[in-house]
Amino acid sequence: MLKNLKILCSYHELLANITLRDIKARYKQSLLGTAWAIIQPLSLMLIFTLVFSRFLRVPTSGLPYPLFAYCALLPWSFFANSLTFAIPSLINNGNLVTKIYFPREIFPLASVMSCFFDFLIAAILFVFMMFYYRVHLSYYVFFTPLIIFIQILFTLGISFFASAVIVFFRDVRYIVPLGLQLWMFATPVVYPTSLVPTRYLPMYMLNPMAGIMDSYRRVILFGEPPSALYLGMAFLISAITFSCAYGFFKKVEMKFADVI
């Protein structure tokens, strides 16, 4: 794996160009442009605020629900969009895959990186919300880059595996949207982790996104350190997922051009 990663690094200019191409193509001839990166999590926040704050009264430990929800919807949108674009990236670029050789993982990786650009744009609104609601940051906020790294590691793992599988089984394109919808409600995005019964927590935290979402809220909103157990489990599962998925991707890589 280290050898393959070293080869991938030598194609960093190609990776940057494809990432830039994906960003430009996404907003080409768009009236609102990069504002769409903010509209998606913002619209979800408004809907969930109406449902979970007004009607279901989800506890937020005293925080305004819009801020509580957006803190998780922002990274969740990054995760969901990354998978949506990365998984079909190989078949969408079949003309390049069948003509010349370069590390094929560049396509799902570029898709994740372009979605990270959207994540940074949407984070600007979150900063304004923090000022508006007068939430003071603690030094635990410096754990945020680590949490983002773990999320990207897990996202790439899922992306590498599913983008390779979809080349052989196109049914995956129909499974992904449904899977993401169900996955979101199995993750503390619109509700706190405290609502999960204690006896189910060990099984619940096998979902790495649960530990990641919980950690975002702890370090940014509550001024607490992330749970070493939850974040540690998320990192371990993410690292295993990435290693196995990347190994599988490279194993079947040479078959892509024949199948696509």
C-alpha positions as CSV (number, residue, x, y, z in Angstrom):
1,M,0.0,0.0,0.0
2,L,2.8,2.4,0.8
3,K,4.3,1.8,-2.7
4,N,0.9,2.6,-4.3
5,L,0.5,5.7,-2.2
6,K,4.0,6.9,-3.2
7,I,3.1,6.4,-6.9
8,L,-0.1,8.3,-6.3
9,C,1.8,11.2,-4.8
10,S,3.8,11.5,-8.0
11,Y,0.6,12.2,-9.9
12,H,-0.3,15.1,-7.6
13,E,-0.5,17.6,-10.5
14,L,-3.0,15.4,-12.3
15,L,-5.0,15.0,-9.1
16,A,-5.1,18.8,-8.7
17,N,-6.2,19.4,-12.3
18,I,-9.0,16.8,-12.1
19,T,-10.2,18.2,-8.8
20,L,-10.3,21.7,-10.3
21,R,-12.1,20.4,-13.3
22,D,-14.7,18.8,-11.1
23,I,-15.3,22.0,-9.1
24,K,-15.6,24.1,-12.3
25,A,-17.9,21.6,-14.0
26,R,-20.2,21.5,-10.9
27,Y,-20.9,25.2,-11.0
28,K,-20.5,25.9,-14.7
29,Q,-23.5,27.9,-16.0
30,S,-25.0,28.0,-12.5
31,L,-26.8,31.1,-11.5
32,L,-26.0,30.7,-7.8
33,G,-22.6,29.1,-8.2
34,T,-20.9,28.1,-5.0
35,A,-23.9,29.2,-3.0
36,W,-25.3,25.7,-3.7
37,A,-22.7,24.4,-1.3
38,I,-24.5,26.3,1.5
39,I,-28.1,25.8,0.3
40,Q,-28.1,22.0,0.9
41,P,-27.1,21.9,4.6
42,L,-29.0,25.1,5.2
43,S,-32.3,23.8,3.8
44,L,-31.9,20.6,5.7
45,M,-31.2,22.6,8.9
46,L,-34.4,24.6,8.4
47,I,-36.6,21.5,7.9
48,F,-35.1,19.6,10.8
49,T,-35.4,22.7,13.0
50,L,-39.1,22.8,12.3
51,V,-39.7,19.1,12.9
52,F,-37.3,18.3,15.7
53,S,-37.3,21.6,17.6
54,R,-40.9,22.7,17.3
55,F,-42.7,19.3,17.3
56,L,-40.5,16.6,18.7
57,R,-38.5,18.8,21.1
58,V,-35.2,17.0,20.7
59,P,-32.9,17.9,23.7
60,T,-29.8,20.0,22.7
61,S,-28.3,20.7,26.2
62,G,-29.4,24.3,26.0
63,L,-28.0,25.0,22.5
64,P,-30.2,26.6,19.8
65,Y,-31.3,23.7,17.6
66,P,-30.3,25.4,14.3
67,L,-26.7,25.6,15.5
68,F,-26.9,22.1,17.0
69,A,-28.1,20.6,13.8
70,Y,-25.9,22.5,11.4
71,C,-22.8,21.5,13.3
72,A,-23.5,17.9,12.2
73,L,-25.3,18.5,8.9
74,L,-22.2,20.3,7.6
75,P,-19.8,17.4,7.8
76,W,-22.6,14.9,7.0
77,S,-23.3,16.8,3.7
78,F,-19.6,16.6,3.0
79,F,-19.7,12.8,3.6
80,A,-22.9,12.2,1.6
81,N,-21.9,14.4,-1.3
82,S,-18.4,12.8,-1.4
83,L,-19.9,9.3,-1.8
84,T,-22.5,10.5,-4.3
85,F,-19.8,11.9,-6.6
86,A,-16.9,9.6,-5.9
87,I,-18.7,6.2,-6.3
88,P,-19.6,6.7,-10.0
89,S,-16.5,8.6,-10.8
90,L,-14.8,5.8,-12.6
91,I,-17.7,5.0,-14.9
92,N,-18.3,8.7,-15.5
93,N,-14.7,9.1,-16.7
94,G,-14.7,5.8,-18.7
95,N,-13.2,7.6,-21.7
96,L,-10.0,8.3,-19.7
97,V,-9.9,5.0,-17.9
98,T,-9.8,3.1,-21.2
99,K,-7.2,5.2,-23.0
100,I,-4.2,5.9,-20.8
101,Y,-2.8,4.6,-17.6
102,F,-2.5,6.5,-14.3
103,P,-3.6,5.6,-10.8
104,R,-7.4,5.1,-11.1
105,E,-7.9,6.1,-7.5
106,I,-7.3,9.7,-8.6
107,F,-11.0,9.9,-9.7
108,P,-12.7,9.1,-6.4
109,L,-10.0,11.0,-4.5
110,A,-10.6,14.1,-6.7
111,S,-14.3,13.8,-6.1
112,V,-13.8,13.8,-2.3
113,M,-11.4,16.8,-2.6
114,S,-13.9,18.8,-4.6
115,C,-16.6,18.1,-2.1
116,F,-14.1,19.3,0.6
117,F,-14.1,22.6,-1.2
118,D,-17.9,22.8,-0.8
119,F,-17.5,21.9,2.9
120,L,-15.2,24.8,3.4
121,I,-17.6,27.2,1.6
122,A,-20.5,26.0,3.7
123,A,-18.4,26.3,6.9
124,I,-18.4,30.1,6.4
125,L,-22.1,30.2,7.3
126,F,-21.4,28.1,10.4
127,V,-18.8,30.6,11.6
128,F,-21.4,33.4,11.2
129,M,-23.9,31.3,13.2
130,M,-21.4,30.8,16.0
131,F,-21.0,34.6,16.2
132,Y,-24.8,35.2,16.0
133,Y,-25.5,32.7,18.9
134,R,-22.4,33.9,20.8
135,V,-20.8,30.5,21.2
136,H,-17.3,30.8,22.6
137,L,-14.7,28.3,21.4
138,S,-12.4,26.5,23.7
139,Y,-8.9,25.2,22.9
140,Y,-10.5,21.8,22.3
141,V,-11.5,23.1,18.9
142,F,-8.0,22.3,17.7
143,F,-9.1,18.6,17.7
144,T,-11.2,19.5,14.6
145,P,-8.5,18.8,12.0
146,L,-8.0,15.4,13.5
147,I,-11.7,14.7,13.3
148,I,-11.8,15.9,9.7
149,F,-8.8,13.6,8.9
150,I,-10.6,10.6,10.3
151,Q,-13.8,11.4,8.4
152,I,-11.8,11.8,5.1
153,L,-10.0,8.5,5.8
154,F,-13.3,6.7,6.3
155,T,-14.9,8.5,3.3
156,L,-12.1,7.4,1.0
157,G,-12.3,3.9,2.2
158,I,-16.0,3.6,1.3
159,S,-15.4,5.5,-1.9
160,F,-12.6,3.3,-3.1
161,F,-14.5,0.1,-2.4
162,A,-17.8,1.2,-3.8
163,S,-16.3,2.9,-6.9
164,A,-14.6,-0.4,-7.8
165,V,-17.7,-2.5,-7.2
166,I,-20.0,-0.2,-9.3
167,V,-17.8,-0.9,-12.3
168,F,-18.9,-4.5,-12.2
169,F,-22.3,-4.1,-10.6
170,R,-24.2,-1.0,-11.7
171,D,-26.9,-1.6,-9.1
172,V,-24.7,0.2,-6.6
173,R,-25.9,3.5,-8.1
174,Y,-29.4,2.8,-6.8
175,I,-28.3,1.5,-3.4
176,V,-26.2,4.6,-2.5
177,P,-29.0,7.2,-2.2
178,L,-31.2,4.9,-0.1
179,G,-28.2,3.8,2.0
180,L,-27.2,7.4,2.8
181,Q,-30.8,8.3,3.9
182,L,-30.9,5.4,6.3
183,W,-27.4,5.9,7.4
184,M,-28.1,9.5,8.4
185,F,-30.8,8.5,10.9
186,A,-28.5,5.8,12.3
187,T,-26.0,8.6,13.1
188,P,-26.5,11.5,15.6
189,V,-27.0,14.2,13.0
190,V,-30.4,15.5,14.0
191,Y,-30.4,14.2,17.6
192,P,-27.8,13.9,20.3
193,T,-25.9,10.7,21.2
194,S,-27.4,10.9,24.7
195,L,-30.8,9.7,23.2
196,V,-29.2,6.4,22.4
197,P,-29.9,3.8,25.2
198,T,-26.7,3.0,27.0
199,R,-27.0,-0.7,26.4
200,Y,-27.0,-0.1,22.6
201,L,-24.1,2.3,22.6
202,P,-21.3,-0.2,22.0
203,M,-23.1,-1.5,18.8
204,Y,-24.2,2.0,17.8
205,M,-20.6,3.3,17.9
206,L,-19.5,0.7,15.4
207,N,-20.7,3.2,13.0
208,P,-17.6,5.5,12.6
209,M,-19.8,8.5,11.6
210,A,-21.5,8.3,15.0
211,G,-18.2,8.9,16.9
212,I,-17.2,11.5,14.3
213,M,-20.4,13.6,14.6
214,D,-20.4,13.3,18.4
215,S,-16.8,14.6,18.4
216,Y,-17.6,17.6,16.2
217,R,-20.2,18.8,18.7
218,R,-18.1,18.1,21.7
219,V,-15.1,20.1,20.6
220,I,-16.9,23.0,18.8
221,L,-20.2,23.5,20.6
222,F,-19.7,22.2,24.1
223,G,-16.0,23.0,24.6
224,E,-15.2,19.5,25.7
225,P,-12.5,17.0,24.6
226,P,-13.7,14.3,22.2
227,S,-14.5,10.9,23.7
228,A,-11.2,9.0,23.4
229,L,-13.3,5.7,23.2
230,Y,-15.7,6.9,20.5
231,L,-13.2,8.8,18.4
232,G,-10.6,6.0,18.9
233,M,-13.1,3.4,17.6
234,A,-13.9,5.7,14.6
235,F,-10.3,6.0,13.8
236,L,-9.6,2.3,14.1
237,I,-12.5,1.3,11.9
238,S,-11.7,4.0,9.4
239,A,-8.1,2.9,9.1
240,I,-9.1,-0.7,8.6
241,T,-11.8,0.3,6.1
242,F,-9.3,2.4,4.1
243,S,-6.6,-0.2,4.1
244,C,-8.9,-3.0,3.0
245,A,-10.8,-1.0,0.5
246,Y,-7.6,0.5,-1.1
247,G,-6.1,-3.0,-1.3
248,F,-9.2,-4.3,-3.0
249,F,-9.3,-1.3,-5.4
250,K,-5.7,-1.9,-6.6
251,K,-6.3,-5.6,-6.9
252,V,-9.2,-5.1,-9.4
253,E,-7.8,-1.9,-11.0
254,M,-6.5,-3.6,-14.1
255,K,-9.9,-5.0,-15.0
256,F,-11.6,-1.6,-15.1
257,A,-10.7,-0.7,-18.7
258,D,-12.1,-4.1,-19.9
259,V,-15.4,-3.8,-18.1
260,I,-16.2,-0.1,-18.5
